């Protein structure tokens, strides 16, 4: 009887863990950190995250132990100090006892600064989170899943925040197929209408504030700069992702308000000024006719944005969009809506939908084989994007996949590849971009690094003009300043310091005479 006791206790805790940890997922992954969110029941008081490269968790990195969130939000757990470009596993310790259930172990890979090759999957318009298309996406082994809107079709237009929370729980987080992917990879997500406040919803929707609250409480996300909107940005390798929110400030007269438009301008300039290719995520279709639910409904606003892209020399840009239930690719031949249509640069567009829904077409010309609507509600579709970066060129490949009806088997519907050579950072340092900070002089004693708002432990990463990492230096920030010893420069020229402290990052130019 005594030998059965450990088995009984193990079974008892397994049942307790199964009930205590209800749902979890992760996102906001950087080269050194991850954010995990978990829904715990009332039997749990505190939780801590364990992260390790080893499946046996022999040397885990721990998050701080935090109290279970009792407000209706998911409990947030963050781990920092991870290694770049590394595969990790994570699990939970509930009230000090580690949950070893295989179903409660998650996975992610940290990103990598500078030139780096990877792939991700993208899609929108998901009305069935139990469709095998989710398993098909998981089998592509992506770095992350990019949701381009309509993560669910609950249409939760309510002033009651619980309606919006419940939509995420019922339509996504409790569905095995979707979570089979989202336990393996992080999510990056911006809403469209059906997961915001319903079909064709906009800034006038009564559920606007509660939708924003639920998003912030339940979604692992990158930093948000607006109290209601969900637009955000992040950089992986030499791709700068810019996710626009085309619902919370959308009206009959505008796709986005002035604040978001200026933010978008700043993000595009940031990519240009830092030698990055911009990936603009527009949940509504860009190169489309005058349907109410796409950019063609606001031709003047679209023209103004296209003029900005042309006039500012935003050369290295591609666009991902959703909403229309189809796969489609344009090389950039039909994406110039500037006055005079005289932008010398092509900006390819990849239409990635529908994950699981019937087909639809909402206008636009696509020169890579036309457009491919979902045949019916049973055929899933999604996009896959490959980034191949050799340190000079960044080559992008779009692949559009369709499942064989309610099957995990996929067929390649369309593909397209193109390459860009981002403006190298050395030419920026020589004054081609007028709004970049002046260059700091390299000294052999110590360089003063400046990161306003930074305090405590952090890092300074030395990169050459193409973005390659030369060295990494642990440092301590005091009132936004740190002295870093770099030694002798490898050769005269322009270098860059990537400054890191907690959730703050910046780039400082460095000139070696």
N, C-alpha and C positions, 0 to 999 in steps of 0.2 A: 504493500500500500504506500510505503514511503517513497518508492521509486516513481510512483505515478503522480506525486504531488508536483514536481517541476513541470510535467506535461500539462497538468491541470492549470497551473498558473500561467504557462505560456499561452494556452488556449484562451484563458480568461482575459489576458491582456490583449491578445489578438482581436477578440470581440470588442473589447473596450476601445481599442485604437480605431477599429473599423467604424464604430459609431461616433467617436470623438472627432476625427478628422474627416470632415464631410467632403470638401472640395479644395483644390489648390491649383495654381498655375503660376508662371513666372514671366517676367518681361524686364524692360529697361536694362538690358544687359549691356555692359561696357567691357573694355579690355581688362578691367580689374574688379568688377562688382556685378551683383545680380539682385533683383528685387523679387521676392516670392510673396504671394498673398494666399491666405488660407482661411477657410470657414470652419470654425470649431464649435462644438456644441457646449452647452452650459456646464458639462462635467469637467471641462478643462479650465484651469486657472492661468497657467503660463505655458509658453511654448518657446522653443529655441530651434534654430535651423543648423543642421550639420551639412557641410559641403566638402567633397573629397574627390580626387581623381581616381581613387581606388574603390572598387565596388564593395570591398570589405570595410570601408570607412576606417582604415587603420590609423590615419593621421588627419582627422577632419579639421577644417576651419569652421568656427562657430559664429553665429550671429549673437548679439546680446539676447538674453532671455527677456521676453516681453509679456505683458499681461494680455490675455484674450480680449479682443475688442468686443465690447458689449453694446455698442451703439447701433448695430445692424450692418456695420462695415466689415469687410474682410480684415483680418489681422495682417499687418505688414511686417515682413522680416527682410532684413538687408544684410548681405555679407560683402565685405570689401577686402582688399589686399590679395586678390586672386592673380593668377598668372595669365598673361594675354594668350589668345589663340589656343585655349586648352579646354578639353572636354571634362565636364564635372558631373557628378551625381549629387543629389541632395535628398535629405530625409528630415524627419521632425522628431524632437524630443518633447513629449507632452508631460508636463508636471515632473520633469526630470527623468522620465522613462522613455527610452528610444523606441520609436515605432519602426519595426523592421519589416513590416508587411511589404511585399514586392509591389503591390498596387499603389503604395504611398511613397514610392521613390521616384523622384523626378530627375530630369537630365537637361543640360544646356551646355553650350560652348561659349566661352568668352570671345570677344572680338579682338581685332589686332589693329593697332594704329599703323599708318603708312601703307605702302603697297601690299595687297593681300588678295588672294583669290578665294571665292566661296560661292555658294548658291543659296537662294531662298525661294519659297513658294508664295504666291499671292493670289487672292481671289476676293470676290464680293458676292452678295446676293445669295445667302445661305438660308434656305427654308427647311433644311433637314439635317440636323447635326448627327443623325444616326446613319447617314448615307455612307457607303463604302468609299466615296471620294476622299473622305478624311484619312482613311488608311492608305489610299493611293498617294496622297501628299506625304504622309509619314514615310513611306517607302522610298521617297526621293532623297531622304536624308538631308533636309535643308538646315541651314543655320538658324532660320527663324521663319515664322509665318506672318505675312503682312496682310491684314484684313483691310480691304479698301472700301469698307462700309457694308451695312446690312449684314452684320454678324448673326442676326436673327430677324425674324419677321413677326415679333410679338406686337408691334405697333403700340407701345406703352405710353400713350399720351395722357398722363395723369399728374396731378399735383401731389399725389401720394408717392413718396420716394420708394416705398415698398413694392409698388407695381413695377418700377424699373429694375429694382434689385431682383425681383422674382423672375423677370424675363431672362436675365442673364443666367440665373440658377436653373430654371426649367428648360430653357431652349438651348443652352450651351454647356454649362458646367456639370450638369448631371447626365450628359449623353456620352456613352462609352466611346463611340467612334471619334467624335470631336476631341475628347480628352485623351484618346490614344495618341493623337498628334500633339496636343498642348501640354501633355506631361513630358514629352520628349524634346520640345523646342519652345523657345520664348515666343510671345506674341507682340506685335506692334500693330496698333489699331486706331483708326479714326472712324467715326460713325457716318452713316448716310441717313435716310429718312425712316426706314422701317425699324431700325434699332435706336432711333432718337425719339421721335414722337409720332410716328405713323406716316402713311403714304403722303408724299409731297409736303411734309411738315417743314416749318421754317421758324423764324424768330418770333412769330406771333403765337406759337403753340403754347397751350396752358401748362404743358409738362416740361417746359424748357429748363426751369431751375432744378426740378427734381431729377431730370435726366442728367444734368451736369453733376449733381451730387452723387448719384448712383455710379456714374462713370468714375469719378475720383475715388470712391470708396471701394469699388470692386475690380477695377482694371489696373493691372501693372502697366504703368505708362512712363514715358519720358517727361521731363519737366514741362509744365504748362505755364504759359505767360499770361493767360486771360482767365478771369474767375469763372466763366461759363463755357467758353469755347474749348475745343479739344485739339486745336492745331498744335503741332510739336515738331521737333527735328532731332536728328541724331546722325552720327557719322560712323560708318564701318569701313575700315580700310580707307580707300580714297573715293568713296561714294558718300555724299551728303544727302540724307533722306529728309524731305520736307513734306509733312503731312498736313493738308489743308482741311479745315472744317467748313463745309459748304451747306450747313443747315442752321446752326444756332444764330447766325446773323443774316441769313438769306431772306430777302424780301422780293416783292414783285419788281423792284427797281434795281436790285444788286445781288450778286452772288456772295460777296463777302463785304464786311464793313471796312472803313478806312484803316482802322487799327490793324486788322489782319492783313490788309493789302500791303501796308508799309512793312509789317513783319515779313511777309513773303519777299518783298524787295530786298530786305536786309539779309535774308537767308540765301537768296540767289547770289547776292554780292559776296557773302561769306564764302560760298563754295568757289566762286571765281577767284577771290583773293587768297585762297589757301590751297590752290592747286587741286581742287576736288571736282569730280563730276557730280552734278546735281540730279537727283531723282525726285521729281515733283509728283506727289501722290494727290491726284484730283479725283475725289469720289464720283464726280459727274463728268461725262465725256467732254473732251476738249474740241476735237475736230468734228463737229456735228452740225446738223441743221437746226432750225429754230424751234425745237421742242421745248416746252416749258421747263423740263427737268434736265437741262444741260447748258453748256456755255453758249450755245447758239441762241438762247433766249435773251442774252445780254451782249449783243454784238459790240456795243461801244466799250463796255468794260473789258471784254476779251481783246479788243483792238488796243486799248490802252496798256494792258499787260503785255501783249505781244510787242508793242512799241518799246516798252521798257526793256524787254529781253533783247531786242535788237540794238537799241541805243546804248545799253550798258555792256554790250559785248559778252552776253552770257552764251558762250560757245558750246559748252559741254553740259548738255541737259537732255534727259529723256523723261517721259511722262507715263505714269501708270494710272489707269482709270477703271471705274466700275460702273454700276447702275444698269447699263444696257446688258441684257442677259446673253452675252456673246463673247467669243474670242475673236480678236481682230488686231492686226498690226499695220502700222503705217511707218514708212522709212523716214518720214519728215517732209515728204513731198507735199502733203496736204495739211500741214500743221502751222503754216505761217499765216497769221491773221493780222499782221501789222499793216498800217496804212501804206498802200503801194505794194504790199506783199513782197518786200525787198530785203527781208532778213537773209543774209548770205549763209546762215547756218541751218542745218537740218536738225530737228528735234524729234526723234522717233517716239511713237505712241504705242503702248501695249494695252489693249482692252482685255481685262481679266475677269470674266464672269461667264455664267453664273456657277457658283460652287454646287448648288443643288436647287434648281428651279427650271421652269419652262423658259423657252427662248423668247427674246424680244430684240428689236432693232430700233435705235433711237437716233438714226441719222449718222452722217459722216462718211467720208471716203477713205478707204484703207487699201493701199496699193500692194500689199503682200497677200494676195489671194482673196481679197474681199473680206467678208465677215462670216462668222460661223456661230449662229445661235444654238443654244441647247436644243436638241431634237424634241425633248419632252422633260417632264419633271424627274424622270428616272436616270437620265444621263447627266453625270456631274462633269464639270469643267473647272480648270484652274490654270494659272500661269506659273512658269518656272523661269527664274532669271539667274543666269550664270555671270559672274564677274571674274574675268581673267586679267590679272594685273601683273605685268612683268617689271614694274617699276618705271617704265617709260610710257607704254600704251596701256590704256584701260579698255579692254574689249568686253562688250556686253552681248549676250545671246538670250533672246526671248524664245521660249518654247511653250506652246499652248497644248494642253492635254485634255482629252475627253475619256471618261470611263465607258466601259462596255456595259451600258445600262446599269443595273444595280449590282455592279461587279467592281472588284478592286483593279481589274485589268484596265490598262489605259492605251489609247492610241494617240500618236502625235498628229495634231491637226494642222499646226502651222509653226514656223520658226523663222528667225531673222537674226543676223549678227551684224555688229558694227563696232568700230574702234574709235577712241578719242585719245588725244594726247593733251592732257590738261596743261594749262599755262604753268610752266615750272616756277617754283617759288623764288628762284634767283632773279627771274625777269621782273617779278613783282617787287622784289627788294630794290631793283634799279629804277623804280618809280612808275611802272606801267599802271599801277592802281593808286590813285591819289588819296584814297581814304584808308590806307594801311598805316599803322603807327610807324614812326621813325625807327631806324635800325639802331640796336644797342651794340656798342663796340665790345668785341671779344677781348678779354684781358686774361693773362695767364694766372693771375692771383685768384680772383673770384669775380663772377658776374652777378650783378644784382638783378634777380628775377622779380617781376612785379605782377601780382595776381590780386587785384582789389577784392576784399572780403574774405580772403583765405586766412585760415588759422589752423594750427595744429599740424599733424603729420601729413605728408604729401609726397609728390614726386616731380622731378623735372626730367624730361626726356629730350635728349639732343638728337636732332634729325638733320640730314643733309638737305640740299635744295630740292631733291626729288621725293622727300618724305621718308627715306630709309632711316631706321633707327640706328644711331651710332653708339649711344650709351644711355643708361638710365641711372638717375641719382636720387636716392631717398633724401628727403629734406624736411625741415620744420618751418612752417610759415608763421611769421610774427607780424600781425597787422598788415597782411597782404604783401609782405616782402620776405625774400630769402636770399642768402648769399650762397652761390654754388660754385665749387671749384671744378673747372673743366680741363685744366691743363693746357697744353699746346694745341692749337687748332691743327687738324690734319693737313690743311692747305688753305691758302687765302680764298676768300669767297663768302657766300651767304649761307647761313645755317639758320635753323629754327629751334626754339625751345618750346616744347609742349608742356604747359604748366598745369598741374593737377593737384587739387585739394578737395577732399570730400566730393561733392557734386559739382564743383566749380572747375571749369577747364578754360584755357586760353592759349594763344600762340604768341610768342614774342620773337621778333626777328633779331638775328645776331650776325654781325659783319666781322669777318676776320681779315685784317689788313695784309 
